[in-house]
Amino acid sequence: MEFEGFTQEESQELSKGVLLGTLEQIKGWARSNSLWPLTFATACCGIEMMGTGAAHYDLDRFGIIFRASPRQADCIIIAGTITKKMAPILKRLYEQMPEPKWVVAMGSCATAGGPYVRAYSVVKGADQVIPVDVYIPGCPPSPPALIYGLNKLQDKIRMEAKGKKVR
C-alpha cells in the first residue's frame, strides 16, 4: 500500500503500523502539515491568494490557515509589488515572526519587480529585503500554482528535517 507524501520505505513501515524516525523528522512533518502563513498582499496576486483560501480550492485541507498576526505565523506569502517605502515594514514583519519561518514570493512583482521593475520606487524582488524559500511565477499566478508552491514548501520543510539541504 502506497501512502501519499511518504517514500516507499516509509509506506512499508506505515503498513506494519509502526513509523520510525527521529524527533526532528516528526517535528518537520508536523510543521509542514500545519503552515500558518501571514498574508502580505499588495496587488492583484492578493485576489488569487484569497481565492486559493476560499471554498473552491480550500487551503485548509493542506493544514494551511491564514493568520493576520506575524507573531502567530510561521510563513509569509508576499503577493504583489513591494515598494521601497514598504520594504522596512516587510522586514519588520519578518523579524517579528517566530523561528522557524519561511517566505513565499508569489507573482512576478514579488519575485522580480514585475512590469514595474524600472520604476524608481519598486524593489526588484522580495529577496532584496528578506530571504525567500519558494518563488511562484506568473502575473498573477493561478490558485493551483500557489497550491503547488506551498506543497513544494512543505516538501522542503520535510527534507530539511531529514538533514538534507534544499535550495
Secondary structure, 3 states (H helix, E strand, C coil): CCCCCCCHHHHHHHHHCCCCCCHHHHHHHHHHCCCCEEEEECCCHHHHHHHHHCCCCCHHHHCCCCECCCCCCCEEEEECCCECCCHHHHHHHHHHCCCCCEEEEECHHHHHCHHHCCCCCECCCHHHCCCCCEEECCCCCCHHHHHHHHHHHHHHHHHHHCCCCCC
